[in-house]
Amino acid sequence: MIATIDGKQVLVDQTGRALYLYTLDTTDKSTCKGGCATTWPPLIGPATAGAGVTQADLGTSRRNDGSQQVTYFSHPLYYFAGDPQPGQANGEGIGGSFFLVDAQGQAVK
């Protein structure tokens, strides 16, 4: 669903935890593995659209471990381990590659 975090309208899960995209993912396949996936855990699906999100814009992509990572406008979605509570966005812009996601599936910069 779409919610407001730090004054920005962004994609969150059903509990209000911020979701991120990784700009180094150039397709719907995740390139964040190993230690990256420990810091940036994938959102495992399938997912059901909430307020402000259209179900057709959600999908899944198979990860190397066989799990299905949720995609939004074909971007694999991630949590940030440094956001343990709903409404936090401590991962925004880290490394210049991880960004919150807007309602149109674009990175919030």
Backbone as CSV, one residue per row, in Angstrom:
resi,resn,N_x,N_y,N_z,CA_x,CA_y,CA_z,C_x,C_y,C_z
1,MET,0.840,-1.181,0.000,0.000,0.000,0.000,0.885,1.243,0.000
2,ILE,0.287,2.374,-0.227,1.004,3.643,-0.207,0.719,4.326,1.130
3,ALA,1.777,4.831,1.755,1.657,5.517,3.042,2.640,6.684,3.066
4,THR,2.506,7.531,4.053,3.405,8.675,4.198,4.491,8.348,5.222
5,ILE,5.744,8.466,4.769,6.908,8.321,5.645,7.793,9.526,5.393
6,ASP,8.168,10.221,6.446,9.019,11.416,6.334,8.468,12.414,5.315
7,GLY,7.141,12.536,5.282,6.495,13.490,4.396,6.407,13.061,2.941
8,LYS,6.795,11.823,2.635,6.767,11.314,1.261,5.756,10.185,1.142
9,GLN,5.038,10.147,0.034,4.119,9.056,-0.262,4.930,7.916,-0.869
10,VAL,5.013,6.785,-0.145,5.875,5.681,-0.559,5.193,4.333,-0.371
11,LEU,5.763,3.329,-1.003,5.272,1.962,-0.911,5.710,1.344,0.411
12,VAL,4.764,0.713,1.090,5.031,0.013,2.348,4.323,-1.343,2.321
13,ASP,4.710,-2.212,3.233,4.003,-3.483,3.349,2.739,-3.297,4.187
14,GLN,2.048,-4.397,4.471,0.773,-4.328,5.179,0.905,-3.831,6.612
15,THR,2.123,-3.852,7.177,2.328,-3.363,8.539,2.873,-1.933,8.568
16,GLY,3.146,-1.364,7.392,3.671,-0.001,7.332,5.185,0.083,7.245
17,ARG,5.862,-1.052,7.048,7.320,-1.033,6.878,7.673,-0.597,5.469
18,ALA,8.646,0.294,5.375,9.083,0.842,4.086,9.663,-0.246,3.193
19,LEU,9.413,-0.085,1.884,9.971,-0.974,0.869,10.874,-0.163,-0.050
20,TYR,11.910,-0.810,-0.527,12.930,-0.144,-1.330,13.141,-0.872,-2.650
21,LEU,13.660,-0.138,-3.631,14.163,-0.753,-4.851,15.669,-0.537,-4.890
22,TYR,16.352,-1.369,-5.657,17.809,-1.344,-5.795,18.102,-0.962,-7.232
23,THR,18.729,0.182,-7.436,18.923,0.676,-8.804,19.869,-0.190,-9.627
24,LEU,20.635,-1.078,-8.988,21.511,-1.970,-9.752,20.763,-3.185,-10.296
25,ASP,19.513,-3.376,-9.889,18.654,-4.397,-10.500,18.160,-3.821,-11.819
26,THR,18.619,-4.369,-12.929,18.238,-3.820,-14.229,17.088,-4.577,-14.880
27,THR,16.696,-5.692,-14.278,15.531,-6.449,-14.745,14.708,-6.782,-13.505
28,ASP,13.750,-7.688,-13.666,12.966,-8.085,-12.498,13.702,-9.116,-11.645
29,LYS,14.949,-9.427,-11.990,15.774,-10.365,-11.223,16.648,-9.596,-10.242
30,SER,16.669,-10.053,-8.992,17.468,-9.420,-7.958,18.951,-9.694,-8.162
31,THR,19.766,-8.667,-7.949,21.216,-8.839,-7.938,21.754,-8.712,-6.518
32,CYS,20.872,-8.552,-5.541,21.248,-8.405,-4.128,21.212,-9.781,-3.484
33,LYS,22.414,-10.330,-3.242,22.543,-11.676,-2.691,23.536,-11.656,-1.543
34,GLY,23.654,-12.751,-0.816,24.637,-12.875,0.254,24.472,-11.809,1.313
35,GLY,25.584,-11.103,1.615,25.563,-10.051,2.626,24.608,-8.934,2.291
36,CYS,24.478,-8.643,1.004,23.523,-7.612,0.576,22.118,-7.991,1.026
37,ALA,21.746,-9.249,0.809,20.392,-9.693,1.163,20.189,-9.799,2.670
38,THR,21.275,-9.825,3.446,21.153,-9.793,4.896,20.779,-8.387,5.353
39,THR,21.430,-7.389,4.754,21.133,-5.993,5.077,19.839,-5.542,4.423
40,TRP,19.567,-6.053,3.230,18.398,-5.677,2.435,17.561,-6.925,2.160
41,PRO,16.856,-7.451,3.158,16.068,-8.672,2.952,14.995,-8.472,1.883
42,PRO,14.842,-9.448,1.001,13.808,-9.343,-0.027,12.405,-9.486,0.567
43,LEU,11.450,-8.818,-0.054,10.040,-9.016,0.287,9.608,-10.285,-0.449
44,ILE,9.269,-11.307,0.305,8.884,-12.589,-0.272,7.371,-12.613,-0.450
45,GLY,6.927,-13.102,-1.590,5.519,-13.052,-1.933,4.916,-14.415,-2.133
46,PRO,3.736,-14.363,-2.719,3.111,-13.244,-3.435,2.553,-12.183,-2.492
47,ALA,2.167,-11.059,-3.086,1.630,-9.931,-2.324,0.255,-9.554,-2.839
48,THR,-0.513,-8.956,-1.965,-1.839,-8.451,-2.325,-1.811,-6.935,-2.218
49,ALA,-2.319,-6.280,-3.245,-2.323,-4.814,-3.289,-3.172,-4.234,-2.171
50,GLY,-2.650,-3.143,-1.591,-3.383,-2.381,-0.598,-3.736,-1.025,-1.171
51,ALA,-4.144,-0.108,-0.323,-4.572,1.227,-0.742,-3.502,1.930,-1.573
52,GLY,-3.916,2.429,-2.742,-3.021,3.183,-3.604,-2.191,2.349,-4.555
53,VAL,-2.353,1.027,-4.510,-1.577,0.109,-5.352,-2.541,-0.735,-6.176
54,THR,-2.206,-0.959,-7.444,-3.006,-1.799,-8.324,-2.391,-3.194,-8.377
55,GLN,-3.197,-4.213,-8.199,-2.699,-5.593,-8.166,-1.893,-5.936,-9.418
56,ALA,-2.299,-5.443,-10.570,-1.603,-5.754,-11.820,-0.166,-5.232,-11.839
57,ASP,0.163,-4.268,-10.987,1.520,-3.717,-10.939,2.452,-4.534,-10.037
58,LEU,1.882,-5.492,-9.311,2.659,-6.384,-8.459,2.944,-7.679,-9.196
59,GLY,4.079,-8.268,-8.917,4.436,-9.557,-9.498,5.431,-10.245,-8.593
60,THR,6.034,-11.307,-9.094,7.096,-11.989,-8.359,8.188,-12.401,-9.332
61,SER,9.362,-12.599,-8.784,10.518,-13.061,-9.538,11.218,-14.115,-8.689
62,ARG,11.627,-15.200,-9.325,12.270,-16.284,-8.579,13.715,-15.918,-8.223
63,ARG,14.042,-16.057,-6.939,15.408,-15.842,-6.448,16.209,-17.134,-6.591
64,ASN,17.521,-17.042,-6.444,18.382,-18.219,-6.564,18.015,-19.325,-5.593
65,ASP,17.467,-18.964,-4.420,17.094,-19.975,-3.428,15.708,-20.577,-3.691
66,GLY,15.069,-20.138,-4.774,13.754,-20.659,-5.149,12.586,-19.872,-4.607
67,SER,12.834,-18.942,-3.672,11.740,-18.130,-3.136,11.268,-17.123,-4.186
68,GLN,10.075,-16.616,-3.987,9.480,-15.656,-4.905,9.554,-14.259,-4.301
69,GLN,10.369,-13.385,-4.907,10.492,-12.006,-4.431,9.442,-11.150,-5.111
70,VAL,8.761,-10.329,-4.314,7.732,-9.448,-4.854,8.389,-8.353,-5.695
71,THR,7.758,-8.060,-6.828,8.185,-6.952,-7.679,7.048,-5.943,-7.788
72,TYR,7.422,-4.696,-8.020,6.452,-3.624,-8.225,6.915,-2.859,-9.448
73,PHE,6.076,-2.821,-10.484,6.477,-2.286,-11.778,7.791,-2.937,-12.212
74,SER,7.908,-4.243,-11.974,9.058,-5.088,-12.328,10.320,-4.830,-11.516
75,HIS,10.266,-3.996,-10.475,11.419,-3.781,-9.594,11.315,-4.735,-8.401
76,PRO,12.334,-5.582,-8.164,12.323,-6.379,-6.942,12.296,-5.457,-5.719
77,LEU,11.566,-5.865,-4.688,11.397,-5.036,-3.498,12.158,-5.603,-2.309
78,TYR,12.669,-4.681,-1.480,13.493,-5.031,-0.326,13.051,-4.257,0.909
79,TYR,13.329,-4.852,2.061,13.287,-4.148,3.338,14.704,-3.671,3.633
80,PHE,14.859,-2.817,4.642,16.171,-2.447,5.148,16.251,-2.943,6.580
81,ALA,17.314,-3.690,6.909,17.458,-4.243,8.253,17.496,-3.147,9.313
82,GLY,17.865,-1.936,8.922,17.919,-0.813,9.856,16.590,-0.112,10.058
83,ASP,15.516,-0.675,9.505,14.149,-0.163,9.689,13.330,-1.204,10.461
84,PRO,13.594,-1.401,11.737,12.865,-2.458,12.452,11.403,-2.127,12.750
85,GLN,11.034,-0.857,12.667,9.668,-0.451,13.011,8.945,0.133,11.800
86,PRO,7.638,-0.015,11.736,6.859,0.650,10.694,7.084,2.163,10.736
87,GLY,7.059,2.785,9.565,7.196,4.234,9.473,8.624,4.731,9.426
88,GLN,9.606,3.842,9.489,11.003,4.244,9.404,11.501,4.134,7.967
89,ALA,12.444,4.997,7.606,13.047,4.963,6.265,14.529,5.301,6.383
90,ASN,15.236,4.549,7.221,16.649,4.806,7.466,17.547,4.369,6.320
91,GLY,17.018,3.590,5.389,17.821,3.099,4.264,17.779,3.980,3.036
92,GLU,16.973,5.022,3.068,16.790,5.888,1.895,18.119,6.446,1.395
93,GLY,18.458,6.091,0.144,19.638,6.637,-0.521,20.952,5.993,-0.144
94,ILE,20.943,4.965,0.682,22.199,4.340,1.099,22.953,3.817,-0.118
95,GLY,24.227,4.166,-0.153,25.080,3.727,-1.252,24.697,4.316,-2.590
96,GLY,23.770,5.251,-2.586,23.299,5.823,-3.844,22.559,4.821,-4.707
97,SER,22.140,3.688,-4.105,21.521,2.622,-4.897,20.192,2.113,-4.367
98,PHE,19.887,2.344,-3.097,18.630,1.877,-2.514,17.744,3.070,-2.220
99,PHE,16.512,3.015,-2.731,15.586,4.137,-2.593,14.186,3.648,-2.282
100,LEU,13.454,4.474,-1.552,12.030,4.245,-1.374,11.371,4.253,-2.747
101,VAL,10.157,3.739,-2.812,9.445,3.588,-4.077,8.154,4.389,-4.036
102,ASP,7.893,5.169,-5.091,6.636,5.919,-5.137,5.516,5.091,-5.750
103,ALA,4.333,5.643,-5.818,3.155,4.921,-6.299,3.278,4.474,-7.754
104,GLN,4.129,5.143,-8.533,4.335,4.802,-9.936,5.525,3.867,-10.139
105,GLY,6.106,3.368,-9.048,7.202,2.434,-9.136,8.557,3.060,-9.368
106,GLN,8.649,4.371,-9.142,9.916,5.085,-9.353,10.637,5.301,-8.032
107,ALA,11.968,5.408,-8.114,12.767,5.685,-6.936,12.458,7.088,-6.432
108,VAL,12.313,7.234,-5.125,12.095,8.524,-4.497,13.484,9.067,-4.143
109,LYS,13.872,10.130,-4.826,15.211,10.721,-4.591,15.080,12.131,-4.110
